[in-house]
Amino acid sequence: MDFLKKLFDRKPEAPGIFDTPVRFGRFSDVYRTAEQNAAFDEAIKDHKKGNYLNSYRHFLTFLNHPKEENVKLEDAGKRLDFEIYQGSRKITGYATPEKFYASSKIAQAKELSPSFMRRLLEQNFELKYSRFSLSPANEIVILFESAALDGSPYKLYPGLKEMAVFADKNDDLLIDEFEQLDHVDQAPIRTLPDEIANAKYEFIIAEIKSVLARMDKGDPDPAKYPVGYSFLLLSTAYKLDYLTKPEGYLMERLENVHRIAFRQDGFGPAKKNEEIRKEFEKLLARPKEKYLRELYEVRSTFGITGPIEHKKLALIIEQELPHMNWYLENGYDEIALAVPEYIVSHCLFYYSIPPPDKALFHLFLNVAEADYFRSIGIPALRNGNTLDKKGIRNAIEFVEDSFEEQYPELNIDHSVLNYDSLPQFARSFLTMVKNLNIS
């Protein structure tokens, strides 16, 4: 049974916070349907038998996520022609009994320049399965190919994933950096309505300005309490990634914030906070029209986040949540709230978390960022300082009902929730999640 489908499909009884036309967070291919997993097993069996073309048929079926419609296949009997979508990139290719071939156009070069060609040459050294190339029409292309004999699903999957992820990540970045390059051969994308795109932009700018103003206020002193400001900065970056789901330059800058924070370079949190601040200042200087070009929705085939078990997620909550106590006890509610927001948004950014956890974390952000959800037309479960107790309980019970078959021991105890303030609610909510039985 596809439990994700059960949770997010449109139903009259489904709370509107889950049933939304707007997508959130990074795509994950960790939790597949039973039909997809069966197709992968069949692909392996056929490849071992030497039925290569049939193996490719099953493999492409495995890649196709029913809700994404991310794979198109034309079967001519002795040749398969396909398209695979990864973000804004379209991977086209063919398979025969002798060969599997795939390519994706990244950009069109108006003129050849040593600057971007050197960049591509350097990136070729990072690639294990695929390679960048230049077409006769001066199109930047990434290629992957394999002879049928050694083209098992175990090779095809990482090879296609590498080229697809590299293609999707590099197209906007290269075009943004090098004026000699233009867009080419995009995959189908869904342009957001103007009111939603503008609401996302306003939220991005407001959140960045807010966190920088909080640092400038200097209470508590950022030099004496840098860890609290680290939570504030990182929770902002991760929230923007999950809630606005950007592509291109903004996504890369948010990923760079993450890299700075976890870089093993010997620098302390105060120094890293200043470096992260500069990343945010770059984003404030970016013209609005460039943001709007990167706010669209796409189909995807490959996720970039790795899975995490609930036990490890519970350990993260247990280790990080006490960091909010001092700030809460001393009246720094904004910094105190940043700790649970960091835990939730960091896990959504970095991991593919179990579906019940993901649904509850989404619910938490709906409460914490209620104004943003309303701005994009989605009901929210908080109005100012007033939390919607009944709505929150109903939403939790809906999550429990949605996963009762897969996780019969889930039993979410929402009686432990503290509604006295948003920080108190956040602490009790994550404690509730930590104590779940998801196995």
C-alpha positions in Angstrom: 0.0 0.0 0.0 1.3 3.5 -0.9 1.1 5.2 2.4 2.4 8.5 1.0 -0.5 8.5 -1.5 -2.9 7.8 1.3 -1.7 10.8 3.3 -1.4 13.4 0.6 -4.2 12.4 -1.9 -7.2 14.7 -2.0 -9.9 13.6 0.4 -12.8 15.5 1.9 -11.7 14.5 5.4 -8.0 15.4 4.9 -6.9 18.5 6.8 -6.0 21.3 4.3 -2.5 21.5 5.7 -1.6 18.2 4.1 -3.8 18.5 1.0 -2.1 21.4 -0.8 -1.4 22.4 -4.4 2.0 23.8 -3.3 4.9 21.4 -2.8 7.3 21.5 0.1 10.7 20.1 0.7 13.2 18.1 -1.3 12.1 15.2 -3.4 13.0 11.8 -2.0 13.0 8.4 -3.8 13.6 6.4 -0.7 10.0 5.4 0.0 8.9 3.6 -3.2 5.7 1.7 -3.9 5.6 -2.1 -3.8 5.2 -2.1 -7.6 8.4 -0.1 -8.1 10.4 -2.4 -5.9 9.0 -5.5 -7.7 10.0 -3.9 -11.0 13.6 -3.5 -9.8 13.8 -7.1 -8.7 12.5 -8.2 -12.2 15.1 -5.9 -13.9 17.9 -7.7 -12.0 16.5 -11.2 -12.8 16.2 -10.3 -16.5 19.7 -8.8 -16.7 21.2 -12.0 -15.2 19.4 -14.1 -17.8 20.7 -11.9 -20.6 17.2 -10.4 -21.4 18.7 -7.0 -21.5 15.9 -5.1 -23.2 13.3 -6.5 -20.8 15.6 -5.6 -17.9 15.6 -2.0 -19.1 11.8 -2.0 -19.4 11.5 -3.0 -15.8 14.2 -0.6 -14.7 12.5 2.4 -16.3 9.2 1.2 -14.6 11.1 1.2 -11.3 12.2 4.8 -11.9 8.7 6.1 -12.6 7.1 7.5 -9.5 3.3 7.3 -10.0 2.6 10.8 -8.6 5.5 12.4 -10.5 4.9 11.1 -14.0 8.6 11.6 -14.4 9.4 8.9 -17.0 8.1 8.7 -20.6 8.8 5.5 -22.6 8.3 4.6 -26.2 8.7 0.8 -26.8 9.4 -0.1 -30.4 10.1 -3.8 -29.6 13.8 -3.9 -30.2 14.5 -0.4 -29.0 13.3 1.7 -26.1 13.3 5.5 -26.3 12.8 7.4 -23.0 12.7 10.7 -21.3 13.5 11.1 -17.6 12.8 14.3 -15.7 15.0 15.7 -12.9 14.0 19.1 -11.9 14.4 21.5 -14.8 16.5 19.0 -16.8 15.3 16.4 -19.3 17.3 13.3 -19.8 16.8 11.6 -23.1 18.1 8.3 -24.2 17.6 4.9 -25.8 18.2 1.3 -25.0 18.9 -1.7 -27.3 19.9 -5.2 -26.6 23.5 -4.0 -27.0 23.6 -0.6 -25.3 22.1 1.9 -22.8 22.6 5.6 -23.6 21.4 8.8 -21.9 22.2 12.5 -22.3 21.0 15.8 -21.0 21.6 19.3 -22.4 22.7 21.8 -19.7 23.0 25.0 -21.6 23.6 26.6 -25.0 26.9 28.4 -25.5 26.5 31.6 -27.6 30.3 31.6 -27.8 33.0 29.3 -26.4 34.9 30.6 -23.4 37.8 29.2 -21.6 36.2 30.2 -18.3 33.2 27.9 -18.4 35.0 25.2 -20.4 37.6 24.9 -17.6 34.8 24.7 -15.1 33.3 21.7 -17.0 36.7 20.1 -17.3 37.3 20.3 -13.5 33.8 18.9 -12.9 34.6 15.9 -15.2 37.1 14.8 -12.6 34.4 14.7 -10.0 32.1 12.4 -12.0 32.4 8.6 -11.7 29.9 7.4 -14.3 29.1 10.3 -16.6 31.0 13.1 -18.4 30.4 16.6 -19.7 30.8 17.1 -23.4 30.2 19.7 -26.1 27.8 19.0 -29.0 28.5 20.1 -32.6 25.9 22.9 -32.0 27.9 24.1 -29.0 25.5 22.7 -26.4 26.9 21.7 -23.1 25.8 18.1 -22.6 26.3 15.5 -19.9 26.4 11.8 -21.1 26.1 8.4 -19.6 26.3 5.1 -21.5 26.9 1.5 -20.8 27.2 -1.7 -22.8 24.4 -4.1 -22.1 26.6 -6.8 -20.6 27.8 -4.7 -17.7 24.7 -2.4 -17.6 22.9 -4.0 -14.6 20.4 -2.0 -12.6 23.0 -1.7 -9.9 25.1 0.4 -12.4 22.4 2.2 -14.3 20.8 3.7 -11.1 23.9 5.5 -9.8 25.0 6.4 -13.3 21.7 8.0 -14.2 21.4 9.6 -10.8 24.8 11.2 -11.0 24.2 12.7 -14.4 20.7 13.8 -13.5 21.6 15.5 -10.3 24.7 17.2 -11.8 22.6 18.4 -14.7 19.8 19.8 -12.6 22.2 21.5 -10.2 24.5 23.0 -12.7 22.2 24.5 -15.4 21.0 27.5 -13.5 24.3 28.0 -11.7 26.3 28.0 -15.0 23.9 30.3 -16.7 23.8 32.7 -13.8 27.6 32.9 -13.6 28.5 32.9 -17.3 26.8 35.4 -19.7 27.9 33.3 -22.7 25.4 30.6 -21.8 21.6 30.4 -22.4 18.9 28.0 -21.3 18.2 25.0 -23.5 15.8 22.0 -23.7 14.1 22.3 -20.3 12.0 19.6 -18.7 8.3 20.5 -18.1 8.0 22.9 -15.2 5.0 24.3 -13.4 5.1 28.0 -13.1 3.7 29.2 -9.8 0.8 31.7 -9.7 2.1 35.3 -9.3 0.5 35.6 -5.8 2.3 32.5 -4.5 5.7 33.3 -6.1 5.5 36.8 -4.7 4.5 35.5 -1.2 7.5 33.1 -1.3 9.8 36.0 -2.3 8.5 38.2 0.5 8.9 35.4 3.0 12.5 34.8 1.9 13.5 38.5 2.2 11.6 39.0 5.5 13.1 36.0 7.2 16.6 37.0 6.2 16.1 40.6 7.3 14.7 39.4 10.6 17.6 37.1 11.5 20.1 39.8 10.6 18.3 42.4 12.7 18.2 39.9 15.6 22.0 39.6 15.4 22.4 43.4 15.2 20.3 43.8 18.3 23.1 42.0 20.2 21.0 40.8 23.1 22.3 38.3 24.1 25.8 39.2 22.9 26.5 37.1 19.8 30.2 36.9 20.8 29.3 35.4 24.2 26.4 33.2 23.0 27.3 32.3 19.4 25.6 28.9 19.5 22.2 30.4 20.0 22.7 32.6 16.9 24.0 29.5 15.0 20.6 27.8 15.6 18.8 31.0 14.5 20.8 31.3 11.3 20.7 27.7 10.3 17.0 27.3 11.1 16.3 30.2 8.8 18.3 28.6 6.0 16.7 25.2 6.3 13.2 26.6 6.7 13.6 28.6 3.5 14.7 25.5 1.7 11.8 23.4 2.9 9.0 26.0 2.7 9.9 27.8 -0.5 11.5 24.9 -2.4 13.9 27.1 -4.5 15.9 26.0 -7.5 19.2 27.4 -8.8 21.2 30.1 -7.1 19.1 30.4 -3.9 19.2 26.6 -3.4 23.0 26.6 -3.8 23.5 29.5 -1.4 21.4 27.7 1.3 23.4 24.5 0.7 26.6 26.6 1.1 25.3 27.9 4.5 25.0 24.2 5.5 28.5 23.5 4.3 30.0 26.4 6.2 28.3 25.4 9.4 29.5 21.8 9.3 32.9 22.3 7.7 35.7 20.8 9.7 38.1 23.8 9.6 38.9 24.6 13.2 36.8 27.8 13.3 34.3 28.3 16.1 30.6 29.2 15.8 31.1 32.9 16.1 33.4 33.0 13.0 31.1 30.8 11.0 28.1 32.9 12.0 29.8 35.9 10.4 30.5 33.9 7.2 26.9 32.7 7.1 25.7 36.3 7.6 27.6 37.3 4.4 25.8 34.5 2.5 22.5 36.0 3.6 23.6 39.5 2.7 24.3 38.3 -0.8 20.8 37.0 -1.0 19.4 40.4 0.1 21.3 42.1 -2.7 19.8 39.8 -5.4 17.2 41.3 -7.6 13.6 40.2 -7.2 13.2 39.1 -10.8 16.1 36.6 -10.4 14.3 35.0 -7.4 11.1 34.7 -9.3 12.8 32.9 -12.1 13.9 30.2 -9.6 10.5 29.7 -7.9 8.8 27.0 -9.9 7.8 23.4 -9.4 9.3 20.4 -11.1 9.1 16.6 -11.5 12.0 14.6 -10.1 13.3 11.0 -10.4 16.2 11.0 -8.0 16.5 12.2 -4.4 19.7 13.5 -2.9 18.9 12.9 0.8 19.7 9.7 2.6 17.3 7.8 4.9 17.4 8.0 8.6 15.6 5.7 11.1 13.3 7.1 13.7 15.6 6.0 16.5 18.4 8.2 15.2 16.0 11.1 14.7 14.8 10.7 18.3 18.5 10.8 19.4 19.0 14.1 17.5 15.9 15.6 19.3 17.2 14.3 22.7 20.7 15.8 22.1 19.7 19.2 20.6 16.4 20.2 22.3 17.9 21.0 25.7 19.9 23.9 24.0 16.7 25.9 24.1 16.2 25.8 27.9 18.5 28.6 28.9 17.2 31.0 26.3 13.6 30.2 27.2 14.2 30.6 31.0 15.9 34.0 30.4 13.3 35.5 28.1 14.9 35.0 24.7 11.9 33.2 23.2 12.9 33.9 19.6 16.3 32.1 20.0 14.7 29.4 22.1 12.2 28.7 19.3 15.0 28.5 16.8 16.3 25.3 18.4 13.2 23.1 17.7 12.8 24.8 14.3 16.4 24.0 13.6 15.9 20.3 14.5 12.8 20.0 12.3 14.0 21.9 9.3 17.6 20.4 9.4 16.2 16.9 9.4 13.9 17.8 6.5 16.8 19.3 4.6 19.4 16.6 5.2 17.5 13.3 5.5 14.7 11.3 4.1 12.8 10.8 7.3 10.1 8.2 8.0 6.7 9.3 6.6 5.0 9.7 10.0 7.8 11.9 11.2 7.8 13.9 8.0 4.0 14.5 8.3 4.3 15.6 12.0 7.3 17.9 11.2 5.3 19.5 8.4 2.5 20.0 10.9 4.9 21.7 13.3 6.1 24.1 10.7 2.5 24.9 9.8 2.0 26.0 13.4 5.4 27.8 13.7 5.2 29.6 10.4 1.4 30.2 10.3 1.5 33.6 8.5 3.6 32.2 5.7 1.2 29.3 5.1 -1.8 31.7 5.0 0.1 33.9 2.5 0.3 31.0 0.0 -3.4 30.1 0.6 -3.0 27.2 3.0 -4.9 27.0 6.3 -2.7 27.4 9.4 -3.2 26.2 13.0 -2.1 29.3 14.8 -3.4 32.9 14.9 -1.0 35.3 16.5 -0.2 33.8 20.0 -3.3 31.6 19.9 -2.7 28.0 18.9 -5.6 26.1 17.4 -5.7 23.2 19.9 -8.6 21.4 18.2 -7.1 21.7 14.8 -3.7 20.5 15.9 -5.3 17.5 17.7 -7.4 16.6 14.6 -4.3 16.9 12.3 -2.3 14.6 14.6 -5.1 12.1 14.7 -5.3 12.2 11.0 -1.6 11.4 10.7 -2.1 8.5 13.1 -5.0 7.1 11.1 -3.2 7.5 7.8 -0.3 5.3 9.0 -2.1 2.8 11.3 -1.6 -0.1 8.8 2.1 0.4 8.3 2.9 1.5 11.9 0.3 -0.2 14.2 2.3 0.9 17.3 2.4 4.6 16.4 -0.1 5.7 19.1 0.7 9.5 19.1 0.0 10.9 22.6 -0.9 14.5 22.0 -2.0 14.9 25.6 1.6 15.9 26.4 1.4 19.1 24.3 1.8 22.4 26.1 -0.2 25.2 24.5 0.9 28.0 26.9 3.3 29.6 24.3 4.8 28.7 20.9 8.2 27.8 22.4 6.6 25.7 25.1 4.4 24.0 22.4 7.5 23.4 20.2 9.4 21.7 23.0 6.5 19.5 24.0 5.7 18.7 20.3 9.3 17.4 19.6 9.2 15.5 22.9 6.0 13.8 21.7 7.7 12.9 18.3 10.8 11.6 20.1 8.7 9.1 22.1 6.9 7.6 19.1 7.2 3.9 18.3 8.0 3.8 14.6 9.3 0.4 13.6 
